[in-house]
């Protein structure tokens, strides 16, 4: 059985995306510096894909096919993993979005100050 034209179109596009985005894109090849430190680049990868097609009859009763696909890839370097001896560390390239726990920890000093002020007023 012969494959539908849209199947061929989709398979070709997906193969090209697989070639562009592999695990080496997210976690890069390690780089060893002269002093023995290993740097491993880490990237954020996102991509989108769209495709479509249609079969239509022509005047001479032959089938026709029209279709197309498109894809886009966005690769953003975000950090380096550094390894030296038994120490491993993550160094971010740009400020990262704080997690909810980071936000809570940042707020702790302010909360303690307000509680302390409240207790001092209560003593008076």
C-alpha positions as CSV (number, residue, x, y, z in Angstrom):
1,X,0.0,0.0,0.0
2,X,1.4,3.4,-1.0
3,X,1.8,6.0,1.7
4,X,-0.4,9.1,1.6
5,X,1.4,12.3,0.5
6,X,0.7,13.9,3.9
7,X,2.4,11.0,5.7
8,X,5.6,11.5,3.6
9,X,5.5,15.2,4.3
10,X,5.1,14.7,8.1
11,X,7.8,12.0,8.3
12,X,10.3,14.2,6.4
13,X,9.6,17.2,8.7
14,X,9.9,15.1,11.9
15,X,13.2,13.6,10.8
16,X,14.6,17.1,10.1
17,X,13.5,18.2,13.6
18,X,15.1,15.2,15.2
19,X,18.4,16.1,13.4
20,X,18.2,19.6,14.7
21,X,17.2,18.9,18.3
22,X,19.0,16.1,20.1
23,X,20.3,15.6,23.6
24,X,23.6,17.3,22.8
25,X,21.5,20.5,22.1
26,X,20.2,20.6,25.7
27,X,23.3,19.3,27.5
28,X,26.3,20.2,25.5
29,X,29.7,18.6,25.0
30,X,31.9,19.0,28.1
31,X,34.8,21.5,27.8
32,X,37.9,20.9,30.0
33,X,39.9,24.0,30.9
34,X,43.7,24.1,31.4
35,X,43.3,24.0,35.2
36,X,41.2,20.8,35.1
37,X,37.7,22.3,35.5
38,X,35.0,20.8,33.3
39,X,32.3,23.1,31.9
40,X,29.1,21.5,30.6
41,X,26.8,23.9,28.8
42,X,23.0,23.7,29.5
43,X,20.4,25.1,27.1
44,X,16.7,25.5,27.0
45,X,15.2,24.2,23.8
46,X,11.6,24.8,22.6
47,X,10.1,24.1,19.2
48,X,6.9,24.3,17.4
49,X,5.5,22.4,14.5
50,X,2.6,22.8,12.2
51,X,1.5,20.8,9.1
52,X,-1.5,20.2,7.0
53,X,-2.7,19.1,3.7
54,X,-5.7,18.3,1.5
55,X,-6.8,16.0,-1.3
56,X,-8.9,17.4,-4.1
57,X,-10.3,16.2,-7.3
58,X,-9.3,17.8,-10.5
59,X,-11.5,18.1,-13.6
60,X,-10.0,15.1,-15.2
61,X,-10.9,12.8,-12.2
62,X,-7.3,12.6,-11.0
63,X,-6.6,13.2,-7.4
64,X,-4.4,16.1,-6.4
65,X,-2.7,16.8,-3.1
66,X,-1.7,20.1,-1.6
67,X,0.1,20.5,1.7
68,X,2.9,22.0,3.7
69,X,4.7,21.9,7.0
70,X,6.7,24.3,9.1
71,X,8.8,24.2,12.2
72,X,10.7,26.6,14.4
73,X,13.4,25.9,17.0
74,X,14.5,28.3,19.8
75,X,17.7,27.4,21.7
76,X,18.7,29.6,24.6
77,X,21.9,29.0,26.7
78,X,20.9,29.1,30.4
79,X,23.7,27.8,32.5
80,X,27.0,25.9,32.9
81,X,27.6,22.9,35.1
82,X,31.1,23.2,36.5
83,X,32.9,20.2,37.9
84,X,36.3,20.5,39.6
85,X,37.5,17.6,41.8
86,X,34.5,16.5,43.9
87,X,32.7,19.9,43.7
88,X,29.9,20.4,41.2
89,X,28.1,23.7,40.8
90,X,25.5,25.2,38.5
91,X,26.3,28.7,37.2
92,X,23.4,30.5,35.6
93,X,24.1,32.8,32.6
94,X,21.2,35.2,33.4
95,X,19.0,35.7,36.4
96,X,16.6,32.8,36.6
97,X,12.9,33.0,37.6
98,X,12.7,32.6,41.4
99,X,10.8,29.6,42.6
100,X,8.0,29.9,45.1
101,X,10.4,28.8,47.9
102,X,12.9,31.4,46.8
103,X,10.2,34.1,47.1
104,X,9.2,32.8,50.6
105,X,12.8,32.8,51.8
106,X,13.3,36.4,50.4
107,X,10.2,37.5,52.4
108,X,11.3,36.0,55.7
109,X,13.4,39.0,56.9
110,X,10.5,41.4,56.2
111,X,8.0,39.1,58.0
112,X,10.3,38.9,61.1
113,X,10.7,42.7,61.1
114,X,6.9,43.1,61.1
115,X,6.4,40.5,63.8
116,X,9.1,42.2,65.9
117,X,7.4,45.6,65.4
118,X,4.1,44.2,66.4
119,X,5.4,42.6,69.6
120,X,7.2,45.9,70.5
121,X,4.0,47.9,70.1
122,X,2.1,45.3,72.1
123,X,4.6,45.7,75.1
124,X,3.9,49.4,75.2
